[in-house]
């Protein structure tokens, strides 16, 4: 009885671990915007939400979105 419970809890633990690592892999393969809290990430979210076309995002705006914080 004890081995059955132990085996089922081990299987559950392995299943949960594999599902969580799959979620991380899917998140990495998404949009290449980097950290979503940077100005560049904000600009990409804003562009996706308010500009409804399939054109590429303008490189000059992405380059102007500085990764540095204001001093």
C-alpha positions in Angstrom: 0.0 0.0 0.0 2.8 2.4 0.9 4.7 1.7 -2.3 1.6 2.4 -4.4 1.1 5.8 -2.7 4.8 6.6 -3.0 4.8 5.6 -6.7 1.7 7.7 -7.5 3.1 10.8 -5.7 6.4 10.4 -7.6 4.6 10.2 -10.9 2.5 13.3 -10.0 5.7 15.2 -9.0 7.4 14.2 -12.3 4.3 15.2 -14.3 4.1 18.6 -12.5 7.8 19.3 -13.1 7.6 18.4 -16.8 4.5 20.6 -17.3 6.2 23.6 -15.6 9.3 23.2 -17.7 7.2 23.0 -20.8 5.5 26.2 -19.9 8.9 27.9 -19.5 10.1 26.6 -22.9 6.9 27.9 -24.6 7.4 31.4 -23.0 10.9 31.6 -24.3 9.9 30.8 -27.8 7.3 33.6 -27.9 7.9 37.3 -28.8 11.6 38.3 -28.6 10.8 41.5 -26.7 13.0 40.5 -23.7 11.9 41.8 -20.3 8.3 43.1 -20.5 9.0 45.8 -18.0 11.5 47.7 -20.1 10.6 50.6 -22.3 11.2 48.4 -25.3 8.8 45.8 -24.0 6.2 48.5 -23.3 6.6 49.9 -26.8 6.1 46.4 -28.3 3.0 45.8 -26.2 1.6 49.3 -27.1 2.3 48.7 -30.8 0.6 45.3 -30.8 -2.4 46.6 -29.0 -3.0 49.9 -30.8 -1.6 49.5 -34.3 -3.6 47.0 -36.3 -1.4 46.0 -39.2 1.0 43.3 -40.0 3.9 45.6 -40.8 7.1 45.2 -38.9 7.7 47.3 -35.9 9.7 50.5 -36.7 13.3 49.9 -35.8 13.9 53.6 -35.1 11.3 53.6 -32.3 12.7 50.4 -30.9 16.2 51.8 -30.9 15.0 55.0 -29.2 13.4 53.0 -26.3 16.4 53.1 -24.1 17.1 50.2 -21.7 18.7 52.6 -19.3 16.8 54.1 -16.4 16.5 57.9 -15.8 19.2 59.2 -13.4 
